[in-house]
Amino acid sequence: MSAARQVVVEADGGSRGNPGPAGYGAVVIDPATGEPLAETAEYIGVATNNVAEYRGLIAGLTAAKALFPDAGDALRVHVRMDSKLVVEQMSGRWKIKHPDMKPLAARAAAVLPPSSVTYEWIPRAQNKHADRLANEAMDAGRDGRQWEASASTASLDAPARGSVSTPPPVQGPPGDQAAGAARARAALAAARGAADTLFPVPEPGVPDTTVPAAPVSAPAPGQPAETAPEKAGSSQQQQAGAPLTGWGSAPDLGAPVTLVLLRHGETALTPEKRFSGSGGTDPELSATGRGQAERAAEHFAALGTVQEIVSSPLRRCRETAAAVAGRLGLDVRIDEGLRETDFGAWEGLTFGEVRERYADDLTAWLASPDTAPTGGGESFAEVAGRVAAARDRIVARYAGRTVLLVTHVTPIKTLVRLALGAPPEALFRMELSAASISTVAYYGDGNASVRLLNDTSHLR
């Protein structure tokens, strides 16, 4: 029996439009020296990111096999990719549900015996060589030609490598803070000395006009609740290597349920700053909102941490959730508890119009969480009750997992407020932009940790 021959394959794929002009790239690396042994790339026409990533994997495995045609079962390939979807599906930890992915996964699995291939997720910054190859292929396709190895400069852009060690197998589910996140932070710190986040930050929207961005005592003139001009994302992220704080530092609490809170994208009513809850017209996403949903989907696909998706039943959320689910190959569950506040007679009105027509009711609503909008809407206290019940259902169902909740302003602000133990008036002191991301983790002892608020960096 011949001695085992080990190589590393780094692969990537991309699409400029998703679907759009697409290409892949892969490099075979000697793990002892870090030197590239072979490069391959191809422009594949119009395809999605996920299809291109799978094509890159197939090409990388094929190139590794071609380098050592006589190695047989002695060839060992360690695949490194920044697509968590491909890594987890090929490792057997995630089901392959999308019909376009199943034949590609089967092709990849048939190149070499499954026992000969291992998989590792790496951050995008560590996959620059394959990423550059994929972009070279897409550039070639744009210019009406195919990629040529002799013209490639991808290796010049790749980070300098020493030996490439084969990491131990991942323990626990993807996104498991107790195992995977610590390893990811260590890998990032070793590779680039840069910050990693505690939650990695590694999901058709009217302005869910729930509350004004101004304090209760002085709402912004002429603006509806929660629809003041959007500010840049104000995410606060923990640095890698820094001590974990809050409940994340306790070693005996186990893996938390991490709820990633995605506000839906814009609808046609959002720029008009009108109240839009669960008692109105249930609008669809606008063109802007669809673009925001796609960018959110790209963001979550790149991170690869989301394992489940739960959505509000309202159309703008279902459309946003569908965009993410399509990229991740996941199903979407609907939870009625995640719907927006019913704003009663205020639905479709601006804040100024409500103040004109229902001044006394508006004043009372701003002053007390127990007061409902005019005409039989919901009070913030009622909304808090059903949101808390939805939270408890989801936390119980998805122990130790990372769940994307696609919902609205009031539910997201309520979850953050409850996690912080803040009073009801805290709702009026949080900014929450369309398609923004916030994150709250819940531990087995009932305590919560707010890790992110109103992050819009993926939209820029």
C-alpha positions as CSV (number, residue, x, y, z in Angstrom):
1,M,0.0,0.0,0.0
2,S,1.4,3.4,-1.0
3,A,1.9,6.1,1.6
4,A,-0.8,8.6,2.0
5,R,-0.5,11.8,-0.1
6,Q,-2.1,14.9,1.5
7,V,-3.1,18.1,-0.2
8,V,-5.3,21.1,0.6
9,V,-7.9,22.4,-1.8
10,E,-9.2,25.9,-1.5
11,A,-12.2,26.7,-3.6
12,D,-14.6,29.5,-4.2
13,G,-17.3,30.7,-6.6
14,G,-19.2,33.9,-7.3
15,S,-22.0,35.4,-9.2
16,R,-22.4,39.1,-10.2
17,G,-26.1,39.3,-9.8
18,N,-27.1,36.0,-8.1
19,P,-28.0,34.7,-10.5
20,G,-25.7,36.5,-12.9
21,P,-22.4,36.1,-14.7
22,A,-20.6,33.5,-12.6
23,G,-17.3,31.8,-12.2
24,Y,-15.3,29.6,-9.9
25,G,-11.7,29.2,-8.9
26,A,-9.7,26.5,-7.0
27,V,-6.1,25.9,-6.0
28,V,-4.4,22.7,-4.8
29,I,-1.8,23.4,-2.1
30,D,1.0,21.4,-0.6
31,P,0.3,21.4,3.1
32,A,3.9,21.0,4.0
33,T,5.2,24.1,2.2
34,G,2.0,26.1,1.5
35,E,3.0,26.2,-2.2
36,P,0.3,26.0,-4.9
37,L,0.5,22.9,-7.0
38,A,-2.3,23.6,-9.4
39,E,-4.8,26.3,-10.2
40,T,-8.1,26.0,-12.0
41,A,-10.9,28.5,-12.9
42,E,-13.7,28.9,-15.3
43,Y,-16.4,31.3,-16.4
44,I,-19.7,29.3,-16.3
45,G,-22.3,31.7,-17.6
46,V,-25.3,32.8,-15.6
47,A,-25.6,31.0,-12.3
48,T,-26.1,31.6,-8.6
49,N,-23.3,31.9,-6.0
50,N,-24.1,28.5,-4.6
51,V,-23.9,26.8,-7.9
52,A,-20.6,28.5,-8.6
53,E,-19.2,27.5,-5.2
54,Y,-20.1,23.8,-5.8
55,R,-18.5,24.0,-9.3
56,G,-15.4,25.3,-7.7
57,L,-15.3,22.5,-5.2
58,I,-15.8,19.9,-8.0
59,A,-13.0,21.5,-10.0
60,G,-10.6,21.6,-7.0
61,L,-11.2,17.9,-6.1
62,T,-10.8,16.9,-9.8
63,A,-7.5,18.9,-10.0
64,A,-6.2,17.2,-6.9
65,K,-7.1,13.8,-8.2
66,A,-5.4,14.6,-11.6
67,L,-2.2,15.6,-9.8
68,F,-1.8,12.1,-8.3
69,P,-3.6,9.7,-10.6
70,D,-1.8,6.7,-9.1
71,A,-2.5,7.6,-5.4
72,G,-5.9,5.9,-5.3
73,D,-7.3,5.6,-1.8
74,A,-4.0,6.9,-0.4
75,L,-4.9,10.5,-1.5
76,R,-6.2,12.7,1.3
77,V,-7.7,16.0,0.5
78,H,-8.6,18.7,3.0
79,V,-11.0,21.2,1.5
80,R,-11.1,24.8,2.8
81,M,-13.9,27.1,1.7
82,D,-15.7,30.2,2.9
83,S,-19.1,28.9,1.9
84,K,-20.5,27.4,5.1
85,L,-23.4,26.0,3.1
86,V,-21.1,23.9,0.9
87,V,-18.9,22.8,3.8
88,E,-21.8,21.8,6.1
89,Q,-23.7,20.0,3.3
90,M,-20.7,18.1,2.1
91,S,-19.8,17.2,5.7
92,G,-23.2,15.8,6.2
93,R,-24.3,18.1,8.9
94,W,-26.8,20.1,6.8
95,K,-29.5,18.5,4.6
96,I,-29.3,19.4,0.9
97,K,-32.8,20.6,0.0
98,H,-32.3,22.8,-3.0
99,P,-32.9,20.8,-6.3
100,D,-30.0,22.6,-8.0
101,M,-27.6,21.7,-5.2
102,K,-28.3,18.0,-5.0
103,P,-26.7,16.9,-8.4
104,L,-23.7,19.1,-7.8
105,A,-23.1,17.7,-4.3
106,A,-23.4,14.2,-5.8
107,R,-20.8,15.1,-8.5
108,A,-18.5,16.4,-5.8
109,A,-18.9,13.3,-3.6
110,A,-18.1,11.1,-6.6
111,V,-14.7,12.6,-7.4
112,L,-13.0,10.9,-4.5
113,P,-14.0,8.4,-1.9
114,P,-15.9,10.3,0.9
115,S,-13.4,9.0,3.5
116,S,-10.6,10.7,1.6
117,V,-12.0,14.2,1.9
118,T,-12.5,16.5,4.9
119,Y,-14.0,19.9,5.0
120,E,-13.3,23.1,6.9
121,W,-15.0,26.5,6.8
122,I,-12.6,29.5,6.7
123,P,-13.3,33.2,6.7
124,R,-13.3,34.9,3.3
125,A,-10.1,36.7,4.1
126,Q,-8.3,33.4,4.3
127,N,-9.6,32.3,0.9
128,K,-8.2,35.1,-1.2
129,H,-6.4,32.9,-3.7
130,A,-9.5,31.0,-4.8
131,D,-11.6,34.1,-4.6
132,R,-9.2,35.9,-7.0
133,L,-9.2,33.0,-9.4
134,A,-13.1,33.1,-9.5
135,N,-13.0,36.8,-10.1
136,E,-10.4,36.4,-12.9
137,A,-12.8,33.8,-14.5
138,M,-15.7,36.2,-14.3
139,D,-13.6,39.1,-15.7
140,A,-12.7,36.8,-18.6
141,G,-16.3,35.9,-19.3
142,R,-17.2,39.6,-19.2
143,D,-14.6,40.2,-21.9
144,G,-15.8,37.3,-24.1
145,R,-13.0,34.9,-23.3
146,Q,-12.1,32.0,-21.0
147,W,-9.7,32.1,-18.1
148,E,-6.1,31.1,-18.9
149,A,-3.8,29.8,-16.2
150,S,-0.8,31.4,-17.9
151,A,-2.3,34.9,-17.5
152,S,-3.4,34.4,-13.8
153,T,-2.0,36.7,-11.1
154,A,-4.1,35.2,-8.3
155,S,-1.2,33.7,-6.5
156,L,0.4,37.1,-6.2
157,D,-2.6,38.4,-4.4
158,A,-2.8,35.4,-2.0
159,P,-1.4,35.8,1.5
160,A,2.0,34.3,2.1
161,R,1.6,30.7,3.4
162,G,3.8,28.6,5.6
163,S,2.8,25.0,6.2
164,V,-1.0,24.4,6.2
165,S,-2.0,22.3,9.1
166,T,-5.0,20.1,9.0
167,P,-7.4,21.2,11.8
168,P,-9.2,18.8,14.1
169,P,-12.8,18.0,13.1
170,V,-15.4,20.6,14.3
171,Q,-17.4,19.5,17.3
172,G,-21.0,20.5,17.8
173,P,-23.4,22.1,15.4
174,P,-22.4,24.9,13.0
175,G,-22.4,28.2,14.9
176,D,-22.1,26.4,18.2
177,Q,-20.5,29.1,20.4
178,A,-19.0,26.5,22.8
179,A,-16.9,24.9,20.1
180,G,-17.0,26.5,16.7
181,A,-16.9,30.2,17.6
182,A,-13.8,29.9,19.8
183,R,-12.0,28.1,17.0
184,A,-13.1,30.6,14.5
185,R,-11.8,33.5,16.6
186,A,-8.5,31.8,17.1
187,A,-8.1,31.1,13.4
188,L,-8.9,34.7,12.5
189,A,-6.5,36.1,15.0
190,A,-3.7,33.8,13.9
191,A,-4.3,34.5,10.2
192,R,-4.8,38.3,10.2
193,G,-4.6,39.6,13.7
194,A,-8.0,41.3,13.1
195,A,-11.2,41.5,15.1
196,D,-13.7,38.8,15.1
197,T,-17.2,39.2,16.5
198,L,-18.6,37.4,19.4
199,F,-21.4,36.3,17.1
200,P,-20.1,35.9,13.6
201,V,-21.2,38.8,12.3
202,P,-19.5,34.7,12.5
203,E,-31.6,36.8,7.4
204,P,-41.3,43.9,1.6
205,G,-41.1,46.6,4.0
206,V,-43.2,49.4,4.9
207,P,-41.6,51.4,7.7
208,D,-42.8,49.2,10.6
209,T,-43.6,52.6,12.0
210,T,-44.0,51.6,15.6
211,V,-42.4,54.3,17.6
212,P,-40.7,57.7,16.9
213,A,-36.9,57.8,17.1
214,A,-37.2,60.8,19.3
215,P,-37.8,60.5,23.1
216,V,-41.4,60.0,24.2
217,S,-41.7,63.5,25.4
218,A,-40.6,65.1,22.1
219,P,-41.4,62.9,19.1
220,A,-39.8,64.2,15.9
221,P,-42.3,66.6,14.2
222,G,-44.0,65.3,11.2
223,Q,-42.5,61.8,11.4
224,P,-44.4,58.6,12.1
225,A,-43.4,56.2,14.8
226,E,-40.1,54.5,14.1
227,T,-39.6,56.0,10.7
228,A,-37.3,58.9,11.3
229,P,-34.6,59.2,8.6
230,E,-32.4,56.1,8.9
231,K,-29.0,56.5,10.3
232,A,-25.9,54.5,9.5
233,G,-25.7,51.1,11.3
234,S,-24.6,51.4,14.9
235,S,-23.5,47.8,15.5
236,Q,-21.3,47.2,18.5
237,Q,-19.1,44.2,17.9
238,Q,-16.7,42.4,20.3
239,Q,-13.1,42.1,19.3
240,A,-11.4,38.8,18.9
241,G,-8.9,38.1,21.7
242,A,-10.7,40.4,24.1
243,P,-12.2,38.8,27.1
244,L,-15.8,37.7,26.6
245,T,-18.2,39.7,28.7
246,G,-21.7,39.2,30.1
247,W,-23.2,35.8,29.8
248,G,-20.9,34.8,27.0
249,S,-18.0,34.4,29.5
250,A,-19.8,31.8,31.8
251,P,-18.3,28.4,31.0
252,D,-21.1,26.3,32.5
253,L,-24.1,27.7,30.6
254,G,-23.7,25.6,27.4
255,A,-24.3,26.8,23.9
256,P,-26.9,29.5,23.7
257,V,-29.8,29.9,21.3
258,T,-28.7,32.8,19.1
259,L,-31.5,34.8,17.6
260,V,-30.4,36.9,14.6
261,L,-33.0,39.6,14.2
262,L,-33.5,40.8,10.6
263,R,-35.9,43.6,10.0
264,H,-37.6,43.2,6.6
265,G,-36.6,45.4,3.6
266,E,-38.4,48.5,2.5
267,T,-41.8,48.7,0.8
268,A,-43.2,51.5,-1.3
269,L,-44.6,53.1,1.9
270,T,-41.3,53.2,3.8
271,P,-40.0,56.5,2.2
272,E,-43.4,58.1,3.0
273,K,-42.9,57.3,6.7
274,R,-46.3,55.8,7.3
275,F,-47.5,53.6,10.1
276,S,-47.6,50.0,8.7
277,G,-48.5,47.2,11.1
278,S,-50.5,44.0,10.9
279,G,-53.8,45.7,10.4
280,G,-53.1,47.5,7.2
281,T,-52.6,46.5,3.5
282,D,-49.8,44.0,4.0
283,P,-47.6,45.5,1.2
284,E,-44.9,43.7,-0.7
285,L,-41.2,44.7,-0.9
286,S,-40.3,47.5,-3.2
287,A,-37.4,47.3,-5.7
288,T,-35.2,48.8,-3.0
289,G,-36.5,46.3,-0.5
290,R,-35.8,43.4,-2.7
291,G,-32.3,44.7,-3.2
292,Q,-31.9,44.9,0.6
293,A,-33.2,41.4,1.0
294,E,-30.7,40.1,-1.6
295,R,-27.8,41.8,0.1
296,A,-28.9,40.4,3.5
297,A,-29.0,36.9,1.8
298,E,-25.5,37.4,0.5
299,H,-24.3,38.4,3.9
300,F,-25.7,35.4,5.7
301,A,-24.5,33.0,2.9
302,A,-21.0,34.4,3.3
303,L,-21.1,34.0,7.1
304,G,-22.7,30.5,7.0
305,T,-23.9,30.6,10.6
306,V,-27.7,30.6,10.3
307,Q,-29.3,27.1,10.8
308,E,-33.0,27.9,11.0
309,I,-35.3,30.7,9.7
310,V,-38.5,31.8,11.3
311,S,-40.6,34.7,9.9
312,S,-43.5,36.9,10.6
313,P,-46.5,36.0,8.5
314,L,-46.7,39.4,6.9
315,R,-45.7,39.6,3.2
316,R,-42.7,41.9,3.5
317,C,-41.1,39.6,6.0
318,R,-42.0,36.4,4.1
319,E,-40.4,37.9,0.9
320,T,-37.3,38.9,2.8
321,A,-37.0,35.5,4.5
322,A,-37.5,33.7,1.2
323,A,-34.5,35.6,-0.3
324,V,-32.3,34.4,2.5
325,A,-33.7,30.9,2.6
326,G,-33.1,30.5,-1.1
327,R,-29.4,31.2,-0.7
328,L,-29.0,29.0,2.4
329,G,-31.2,26.1,1.2
330,L,-33.3,26.3,4.3
331,D,-37.1,26.2,5.0
332,V,-39.0,29.1,6.5
333,R,-41.3,28.6,9.5
334,I,-44.0,31.2,10.2
335,D,-44.7,32.3,13.8
336,E,-47.7,34.6,14.3
337,G,-46.1,36.1,17.4
338,L,-43.6,37.9,15.2
339,R,-46.1,40.0,13.3
340,E,-46.0,43.8,13.7
341,T,-48.2,45.9,16.0
342,D,-51.8,46.4,14.8
343,F,-51.9,50.2,14.6
344,G,-55.7,50.4,14.3
345,A,-57.0,53.5,12.6
346,W,-53.5,54.9,12.2
347,E,-52.5,52.3,9.6
348,G,-51.3,54.1,6.5
349,L,-51.1,57.5,8.1
350,T,-48.0,59.6,8.8
351,F,-47.1,60.6,12.3
352,G,-48.2,64.2,11.5
353,E,-51.5,63.0,10.1
354,V,-52.2,61.0,13.3
355,R,-51.3,64.0,15.4
356,E,-53.8,66.1,13.4
357,R,-56.6,63.6,13.6
358,Y,-56.1,61.8,16.9
359,A,-54.0,64.2,19.0
360,D,-55.3,63.0,22.4
361,D,-55.1,59.4,21.5
362,L,-51.5,59.8,20.3
363,T,-50.5,61.6,23.4
364,A,-51.9,58.9,25.6
365,W,-50.2,56.2,23.4
366,L,-46.8,57.9,23.8
367,A,-47.3,58.1,27.5
368,S,-48.2,54.6,28.3
369,P,-47.4,51.1,27.0
370,D,-50.8,50.0,28.0
371,T,-52.6,52.4,25.7
372,A,-53.7,51.1,22.2
373,P,-53.8,53.2,19.0
374,T,-57.2,54.6,18.0
375,G,-59.7,52.1,16.7
376,G,-58.8,48.8,18.4
377,G,-55.1,48.5,17.7
378,E,-52.6,46.8,20.0
379,S,-50.8,48.4,22.9
380,F,-47.1,47.9,23.3
381,A,-47.8,45.8,26.4
382,E,-49.9,43.5,24.4
383,V,-47.3,43.2,21.7
384,A,-44.6,42.5,24.3
385,G,-46.7,39.6,25.7
386,R,-47.0,37.8,22.4
387,V,-43.4,38.5,21.3
388,A,-42.2,37.1,24.6
389,A,-44.3,34.0,24.1
390,A,-42.9,33.6,20.5
391,R,-39.4,34.0,21.9
392,D,-40.0,31.3,24.5
393,R,-41.3,28.9,21.9
394,I,-38.4,29.5,19.6
395,V,-35.7,29.2,22.3
396,A,-37.2,25.9,23.5
397,R,-37.4,24.5,20.0
398,Y,-33.9,25.4,18.8
399,A,-31.7,24.7,21.7
400,G,-28.0,25.6,21.0
401,R,-28.8,26.8,17.4
402,T,-28.5,30.0,15.5
403,V,-32.0,31.1,14.3
404,L,-32.7,34.0,11.9
405,L,-36.0,35.8,12.8
406,V,-37.3,38.0,10.0
407,T,-39.6,40.4,11.7
408,H,-40.5,44.1,12.3
409,V,-39.4,47.1,14.3
410,T,-41.6,46.6,17.4
411,P,-40.9,42.8,17.9
412,I,-37.1,43.4,17.4
413,K,-37.0,46.4,19.8
414,T,-39.1,44.4,22.3
415,L,-36.8,41.4,22.2
416,V,-33.8,43.7,22.8
417,R,-35.6,45.6,25.5
418,L,-36.6,42.5,27.3
419,A,-33.1,41.0,27.0
420,L,-31.7,44.2,28.6
421,G,-34.4,44.4,31.3
422,A,-35.1,47.9,30.1
423,P,-38.3,49.8,30.8
424,P,-41.0,50.2,28.0
425,E,-39.9,53.7,27.2
426,A,-36.6,52.2,25.9
427,L,-38.6,51.4,22.7
428,F,-38.4,55.1,21.9
429,R,-34.7,55.3,22.2
430,M,-33.6,52.7,19.7
431,E,-32.9,53.3,16.0
432,L,-33.8,50.3,13.7
433,S,-33.3,50.7,10.0
434,A,-34.9,48.7,7.2
435,A,-33.1,45.3,6.6
436,S,-30.9,45.9,9.7
437,I,-29.5,43.1,11.8
438,S,-29.5,42.7,15.6
439,T,-28.5,39.7,17.7
440,V,-29.6,38.4,21.1
441,A,-28.3,35.1,22.6
442,Y,-30.3,33.2,25.2
443,Y,-28.7,30.8,27.7
444,G,-30.1,27.8,29.5
445,D,-30.5,29.6,32.8
446,G,-32.8,32.2,31.2
447,N,-30.3,35.0,30.9
448,A,-29.8,36.9,27.7
449,S,-26.9,38.7,26.0
450,V,-27.5,41.5,23.4
451,R,-24.6,41.3,20.9
452,L,-25.6,43.5,18.0
453,L,-28.0,46.3,17.3
454,N,-29.0,47.9,14.0
455,D,-26.1,46.7,11.9
456,T,-26.5,47.9,8.3
457,S,-22.9,47.3,7.1
458,H,-24.1,44.5,4.7
459,L,-26.2,47.1,2.8
460,R,-23.3,49.4,2.0
